[in-house]
């Protein structure tokens, strides 16, 4: 597990835009599980952040200076800003935001990468259909909470797994999950999943891996689909945990398991954002944001997110209130 001493806060001069550039003053910065992979000394699906470099990460901010005709002073934008208060950019990978649609912070959550991950992971990878049972691990996080609600919109029965009783209540009482349970107080995960999914699990949306995912395998329905979005229980392990060999369940149930990255669907982001925005504005898709204040709080916010301290999306407000 990273510690706050693994990070260093440095001060530099605010950049000035050269021809074609604009400068963003960040207002919100994101912390996400994928960032743990960028802290390794070897590449996975993307190159690691090197020691001494600004940490990789998404941000939302306002353009404060521009020599780019497409981005003018006052525009709100979202993109890979890194963990910093100001950044100079040329426009590639940044999108303009309309503050009248939703709070701009949602561009890092339900109307951003986590929301898109839920949308494409559930419908394209998981193939969820009306009448099916969807099981979601990490269900109270930014992705999992969106997955469950999208599944309900699609007419599915939804069961969530979370890490506190308060999160369970949020899932069932506010977000409309049909059932949920606290895995930390459950002595028999396999039995609990089986009891809450008596007709089997048609789609398992996996955010955590480890013992929870092992326990879900025996509950798979015939021709079930498993969408592997994350394995957060393993991200700080120097060696992978030993676990039950569950592959025979895939044979018996003729099930399919597929990992994915949201970037696989980059050509369809506009489609996904349009649908998500429609549901948010119509009140069918709810969200919660957990804020830490001040750029110096980013390491603590990241570590807290890795340990489940947040309900919904964890964000850092760059300036303290």
N, C-alpha and C positions, 0 to 999 in steps of 0.2 A: 504494500500500500504506500503510495507517495506520502511524503510529509511536507509541511510548509517550508521546511529548510531546503527542500529540493528546488525551490523557486527563488528568483531574485528580481526585485523591482528596480528598474533603471530609469534614469531621466535623460531625455534627449531634446534637442530643439524641435519645435513644431515644424513639420516640413512645409515647404512652399511649392506650389504646383509649377511644373515645367509645361511646355506646350503639349496639349492633349491630356493633361492630368487634371484631377480635382482632389481636394483635401477634405476628408471626412473627420468630423469630431464625433467620436462614438458616444452613444447614450446607454446602450445595453450590450453586454457581451454574454456569449453563451458558454456553458460548460456541458459537455456531452461525453457519454461513455467511450466513443470511438477515440477520443483524445488520449486515452491510456495507451492505445496501440502506437500512437505517434511518439510516445516517450520511451520506446524501446530502441535498442542499438542495432536493430535489423529491420528491414522493410517487410511489410505485409502486403496489403493492397495499395499502400501509398508510402512514400518515403518518410522516414522518421524525422521529427524535428531535432536538429542537431543541438548539442550543448552550446549555450550562449545565444541561440536564435530566439526571436520572438515566438512565443507559443502559438501554434496554429489554432484557429477558432473563428467562428462566425460572429458577426456583430451588426448592430443597427445604429446608424448615426445620421447626422445632418451635414450636408455639404456647406463648408464655411469659406471656401475659396475655389475658383474654377477657371481653367483655361481649356475647358472641354465644352463644346456647344450642346452636348446631349445632357449634361448634368450641370445645373445652375445652382448658385447659392440659395440655400433654403430647402433644397430637395432632401427628402428622407430616402435613405437607401439601405439595402441589406446585402451583405456579402462576406467574404472571408477577410475580415479586417485584421485578424490576429488579436492577441490580448494586449491592446494598447489604446491610448486615449485619442490619438490622431494617426491617420494613415493617408498616404498619397496613392491614388489609383488612376487607371486609365479607362475603366468601365467594364472590362471583361469580367464576367462573373458577378457583377453587381446589378441589382434590380431596383427600380424606383418603387416607393411605397406611397399609398394613398391613406393618410391618417384618418380620413372620414369613413373608411371601410371598417377598420378595427384598430385598437391600440397598436402602435408600430412594434411594440415588443413581441406581438404574436407572430411576427415574421421570423422569429427564432424558435417558435414552438408550433402551435396548432396550424398556423398558416405559413409554415416554413419546412425545413428539413424533417423534423419529427413527424409533422402531419403528413407529409408526402411519403415518408417511410411507412407509416401506418396504412395509408391509402393503397399504395401499390403492393405492399407486402400482403395485405389481407385479400385484395381482390385479384391481383394478377398472379402472385406466387401461391397464395393459399386457395384461391378460387372459391371463396366463401359464397354460399347460395342460401336463399331463404329456406327456413326449416331446419338448417344444420346447427350443430352445437360447436361453438368456438370457445376454446380454452386459451386464456392469455396469462402468461407469466410476466412479472414486473408490471402488473396491470395498473398501478397508480402512478407510473412515470409518464413522461411526456408522450412517448409513443404508445405504450400499453393502454393508457386511458382513452386515447383517440381510437385505437383499434377496436376496443370494446363498444364504443358508441357507434362507430361505423358499421360494425356487425349488427347492432340492434337496428340501425336504419335500414339495413339490408334484409331484415326479417329473421335473423338468427337468434338462437338462445346463447347467452354469453355467461361464462364462468371466469372469474378473475382470481389471481393469486397475488397477494401483497404481503407487506412485512409488518403492518401494525393494525390494530383494531380500528383506529380512526380512519385509516386508508380503506379498510373494508367497508366501513359505513359510508364513506364518500362514494365508493363505487356502486353500492347497491341503492343508497337512499337518494343520491343526487344524479348519478350518471346513468342509472337504469339497468345496471348489470342484473341478471337474473339471480346470481349467487356469487359469493366470493368468500375466501377464507384467509386467515393469517398463517402463513407457513411456519412462522417461528414458534407458534404455540400448538401446532398440530403434530401429535405423536406418530401418526401413520399417514404420510402424504399420499401414498398409493390408494389406501382405502378411502380417504377423503375425496380424492378426485373421482374415484369410481362411484361413490355415493352421489356426488353432485352431477355426474354425467352418466346416468343409468343407461342411456342408449348409445354411449360411446362418444368419443371426441372426433368430429369430422375435420376440424382445423385446429391445430395447435400452433399458436403464434408464440415463438420462443424468444424471450429477451434475456434469459438468465443462464441456461444450461445447468450443469451439475445435478445434484440429487433431485431437484424439482423436475427436470426434464426426464430423468430416469423413471420417476414415479408416474409420469404421464404416458409413457409408452404402452403399458398394459391396457390402458383405457381407450386406445385408438379404435375407431370404428372401421368398418370395411371401406377400403379405398380412401383412407384419411390422407390429409396433406399436412406436412409440418413446414412452416416458414421460419427459417432460422435467421432472426434479425440480429441477435446479440448473444453473448455468453459472459455476461458481466461477472458471474461467480468465479470465472477462471482468469480474469484479466490481470490479477496480481499474483498468480501462481507461477513459481519458477518452473515447475513441472506440472503437466496436466494431472488432474485427480484420477485415480483409478475408480471405475464405476462398473455397474452391471453391464454385461454385454447384451444390449437390447435389440440388436439387428434382427433377430428371429421374429420379433413382433411385426417388423415391416414385411416379412415374407408372409406370415399368417394373414395379416390384414391387407396385403397388397397395397401398402401405403407408400407415399412418396415424401421424401425429405429434400428440401432445397434451401440453400443459403442464398442471400441476395444483398446487394448494396443499392441504396436509393439512386446512386448515380447511374445505375443501369437504365433508369427511366427518364433521364435528363431531357430527352426529346419530347416528353409528355408532361413536363412540369406544369405548363400552362393549363392543361386539362385538369390535372389534380388540384391545383390551386383554385380554379374556378368552382369546382364541386365543393371543396372544403369551405371556401368563402361563403357559398350559398347556404350551407348548413349552419355555419357559425352565425350568419346574419339572421337566419330563420329561427335561431334558438334551439336547433336540434343537436348541435355539437357544442358542448361546453368545455371549458378549460380552466385550469388554475395555474397561477404563476407564483413561484417562491423567489423572493428577491433578497439578495445580499447587497449592501451598499458600500461603494468605494472600490476603486480598482485594486487596492491592496487586499481586498477580500476574495479575489479570484481563487488563489490556492485553496483557501478554506472551503469555498463554495464547491470547487471541483472535488475535493476529498469528501465533503459531506454528501454530494450527489452519488459518489461511488459507494457510499455506505447507506444510502437510502434515506437521507435526512429530508429530502424534499417530497412533496406531493404535487404532482404535475410537473411543470417545466422549471428547472433551476436557472436563474438569470442573475447577472450582476449589473446593478445600476452603477455606471462608471463614476458619477458624481454622487457623493453622499447627500441625502435629503437634509 
